[in-house]
Amino acid sequence: MNKLFSFAAGTICGALVGAAVVLLTTPASGDDLRANVNARIQLALSEARQAMEETRQAKEAEFEQMKQGR
C-alpha cells in the first residue's frame, strides 16, 4: 500500500509540474489562458462530481442489497 501511495503522489506531483510548465510556455494571451484554464477546471469538477454521484448511488444500492440479505 505504501508503494502505491508513493507512486500516486509522484504521479500527481509530476502532473502538476508538467501543467505549470505548459501554462508558462503557452503562447496565448493572459485572458485567453485564464479563460481556458477556468473552463478546464470547471469541466474536471463537473466530471468529478458526476463520478462521485454515480459511485455514491452504486454504493447505496450495494448497501441496500446487503441489508436485505440479512
N, CA, C and O of each residue as an XYZ file, in Angstrom:
280
protein
N       0.826     -1.184      0.000
C       0.000      0.000      0.000
C       0.874      1.253      0.000
O       0.537      2.244     -0.648
N       1.985      1.214      0.718
C       2.873      2.365      0.793
C       3.476      2.664     -0.576
O       3.631      3.828     -0.945
N       3.819      1.610     -1.338
C       4.378      1.824     -2.667
C       3.350      2.451     -3.595
O       3.683      3.312     -4.409
N       2.098      2.016     -3.469
C       1.035      2.570     -4.297
C       0.826      4.050     -3.982
O       0.669      4.868     -4.888
N       0.826      4.385     -2.695
C       0.671      5.780     -2.289
C       1.831      6.624     -2.806
O       1.613      7.734     -3.293
N       3.043      6.123     -2.709
C       4.215      6.859     -3.200
C       4.128      7.069     -4.699
O       4.430      8.153     -5.200
N       3.715      6.031     -5.415
C       3.576      6.148     -6.864
C       2.513      7.186     -7.219
O       2.727      8.024     -8.095
N       1.363      7.130     -6.534
C       0.283      8.075     -6.811
C       0.719      9.504     -6.491
O       0.424     10.423     -7.254
N       1.412      9.697     -5.382
C       1.879     11.033     -5.010
C       2.873     11.563     -6.037
O       2.823     12.737     -6.404
N       3.778     10.701     -6.502
C       4.744     11.112     -7.518
C       4.077     11.447     -8.832
O       4.469     12.395     -9.512
N       3.062     10.668     -9.194
C       2.339     10.925    -10.433
C       1.614     12.261    -10.371
O       1.643     13.033    -11.329
N       0.969     12.531     -9.248
C       0.249     13.794     -9.092
C       1.212     14.977     -9.112
O       0.942     15.984     -9.767
N       2.322     14.863     -8.406
C       3.314     15.944     -8.398
C       3.875     16.183     -9.791
O       4.039     17.330    -10.207
N       4.167     15.122    -10.505
C       4.674     15.249    -11.864
C       3.671     15.909    -12.788
O       4.037     16.727    -13.633
N       2.403     15.553    -12.627
C       1.357     16.153    -13.452
C       1.222     17.646    -13.160
O       1.038     18.446    -14.077
N       1.313     18.016    -11.893
C       1.211     19.429    -11.534
C       2.390     20.234    -12.079
O       2.210     21.341    -12.586
N       3.584     19.680    -11.973
C       4.763     20.373    -12.504
C       4.641     20.496    -14.030
O       4.918     21.553    -14.596
N       4.230     19.419    -14.680
C       4.057     19.458    -16.128
C       3.018     20.474    -16.548
O       3.216     21.194    -17.526
N       1.908     20.544    -15.820
C       0.867     21.517    -16.136
C       1.382     22.947    -15.965
O       1.087     23.819    -16.782
N       2.142     23.179    -14.914
C       2.694     24.516    -14.683
C       3.645     24.914    -15.807
O       3.618     26.056    -16.266
N       4.482     23.987    -16.253
C       5.417     24.279    -17.343
C       4.651     24.603    -18.625
O       4.995     25.548    -19.336
N       3.632     23.833    -18.912
C       2.837     24.082    -20.117
C       2.160     25.440    -20.032
O       2.153     26.192    -21.008
N       1.595     25.760    -18.881
C       0.924     27.054    -18.732
C       1.893     28.219    -18.909
O       1.540     29.246    -19.489
N       3.101     28.057    -18.410
C       4.073     29.144    -18.501
C       4.673     29.292    -19.892
O       5.164     30.368    -20.235
N       4.644     28.251    -20.687
C       5.255     28.322    -22.021
C       4.229     28.392    -23.147
O       4.605     28.351    -24.318
N       2.956     28.495    -22.824
C       1.913     28.546    -23.837
C       1.881     29.925    -24.491
O       1.869     30.942    -23.797
N       1.866     29.961    -25.818
C       1.833     31.263    -26.499
C       0.403     31.795    -26.635
O      -0.113     31.907    -27.747
N      -0.233     32.121    -25.517
C      -1.583     32.683    -25.532
C      -1.601     33.900    -24.620
O      -0.764     34.044    -23.729
N      -2.570     34.768    -24.860
C      -2.667     35.947    -24.004
C      -3.148     35.534    -22.618
O      -3.710     34.454    -22.439
N      -2.926     36.385    -21.669
C      -3.299     36.082    -20.298
C      -4.783     35.833    -20.133
O      -5.183     34.900    -19.437
N      -5.610     36.663    -20.768
C      -7.057     36.498    -20.650
C      -7.521     35.190    -21.274
O      -8.350     34.479    -20.706
N      -6.979     34.877    -22.450
C      -7.348     33.617    -23.110
C      -6.911     32.418    -22.276
O      -7.648     31.442    -22.131
N      -5.711     32.509    -21.735
C      -5.182     31.412    -20.928
C      -6.018     31.196    -19.671
O      -6.338     30.058    -19.328
N      -6.374     32.282    -18.983
C      -7.198     32.168    -17.784
C      -8.573     31.590    -18.102
O      -9.086     30.757    -17.356
N      -9.164     32.027    -19.200
C     -10.476     31.506    -19.593
C     -10.385     30.016    -19.899
O     -11.255     29.240    -19.504
N      -9.335     29.625    -20.602
C      -9.146     28.218    -20.947
C      -8.927     27.371    -19.695
O      -9.507     26.294    -19.562
N      -8.103     27.852    -18.792
C      -7.839     27.123    -17.548
C      -9.116     27.004    -16.727
O      -9.414     25.932    -16.200
N      -9.871     28.087    -16.612
C     -11.116     28.042    -15.846
C     -12.113     27.073    -16.462
O     -12.799     26.346    -15.743
N     -12.198     27.058    -17.785
C     -13.115     26.129    -18.455
C     -12.707     24.685    -18.186
O     -13.560     23.835    -17.930
N     -11.420     24.407    -18.243
C     -10.949     23.045    -17.986
C     -11.169     22.638    -16.541
O     -11.515     21.489    -16.265
N     -10.973     23.560    -15.625
C     -11.199     23.272    -14.208
C     -12.674     22.964    -13.975
O     -13.007     22.003    -13.282
N     -13.555     23.774    -14.551
C     -14.986     23.541    -14.388
C     -15.399     22.200    -14.984
O     -16.226     21.495    -14.408
N     -14.831     21.845    -16.129
C     -15.127     20.554    -16.747
C     -14.657     19.409    -15.851
O     -15.386     18.441    -15.641
N     -13.448     19.523    -15.331
C     -12.918     18.481    -14.454
C     -13.757     18.358    -13.181
O     -14.021     17.249    -12.718
N     -14.170     19.478    -12.622
C     -15.002     19.439    -11.413
C     -16.352     18.810    -11.687
O     -16.844     18.023    -10.878
N     -16.962     19.146    -12.819
C     -18.266     18.564    -13.115
C     -18.145     17.060    -13.362
O     -19.011     16.293    -12.943
N     -17.080     16.637    -14.037
C     -16.864     15.203    -14.254
C     -16.610     14.483    -12.931
O     -17.088     13.367    -12.730
N     -15.865     15.113    -12.038
C     -15.602     14.510    -10.732
C     -16.883     14.410     -9.914
O     -17.118     13.403     -9.246
N     -17.714     15.453     -9.965
C     -18.986     15.406     -9.240
C     -19.888     14.303     -9.788
O     -20.547     13.592     -9.030
N     -19.908     14.169    -11.115
C     -20.727     13.134    -11.737
C     -20.225     11.744    -11.330
O     -21.024     10.870    -10.994
N     -18.929     11.545    -11.359
C     -18.365     10.253    -10.962
C     -18.655      9.966     -9.490
O     -18.952      8.829     -9.123
N     -18.569     10.987     -8.657
C     -18.846     10.821     -7.238
C     -20.305     10.431     -7.029
O     -20.599      9.546     -6.225
N     -21.212     11.074     -7.736
C     -22.637     10.770     -7.606
C     -22.933      9.351     -8.076
O     -23.697      8.636     -7.427
N     -22.343      8.935     -9.189
C     -22.548      7.582     -9.696
C     -22.019      6.541     -8.704
O     -22.658      5.515     -8.472
N     -20.865      6.808     -8.132
C     -20.287      5.897     -7.153
C     -21.145      5.838     -5.902
O     -21.359      4.761     -5.346
N     -21.641      6.988     -5.454
C     -22.496      7.032     -4.277
C     -23.765      6.217     -4.496
O     -24.178      5.453     -3.623
N     -24.382      6.381     -5.664
C     -25.599      5.627     -5.964
C     -25.324      4.121     -6.012
O     -26.115      3.323     -5.511
N     -24.206      3.745     -6.614
C     -23.865      2.320     -6.696
C     -23.619      1.748     -5.312
O     -24.055      0.636     -5.015
N     -22.928      2.491     -4.465
C     -22.639      2.002     -3.109
C     -23.908      1.937     -2.262
O     -24.066      1.026     -1.450
N     -24.812      2.900     -2.447
C     -26.076      2.855     -1.715
C     -26.894      1.632     -2.136
O     -27.492      0.961     -1.295
N     -26.917      1.348     -3.432
C     -27.641      0.170     -3.922
C     -27.011     -1.105     -3.370
O     -27.717     -2.032     -2.972
N     -25.686     -1.147     -3.349
C     -24.980     -2.310     -2.803
C     -25.285     -2.480     -1.312
O     -25.466     -3.600     -0.833
N     -25.339     -1.379     -0.595
C     -25.645     -1.416      0.829
C     -27.063     -1.927      1.065
O     -27.287     -2.741      1.961
N     -28.023     -1.453      0.265
C     -29.399     -1.916      0.402
C     -29.508     -3.412      0.136
O     -30.257     -4.112      0.817
N     -28.766     -3.905     -0.852
C     -28.774     -5.327     -1.134
C     -28.195     -6.118      0.041
O     -28.687     -7.197      0.371
N     -27.166     -5.585      0.659
C     -26.561     -6.264      1.808
C     -27.521     -6.286      2.985
O     -27.597     -7.283      3.703
N     -28.265     -5.182      3.195
C     -29.231     -5.128      4.295
C     -30.348     -6.153      4.082
O     -30.800     -6.789      5.035
N     -30.783     -6.307      2.854
C     -31.871     -7.237      2.572
C     -31.410     -8.686      2.662
O     -32.219     -9.584      2.896
N     -30.129     -8.913      2.479
C     -29.593    -10.253      2.526
C     -29.407    -10.803      3.921
O     -29.022    -11.962      4.078
N     -29.669    -10.003      4.934
C     -29.504    -10.423      6.339
C     -30.249    -11.649      6.603
O     -30.230    -12.152      7.727
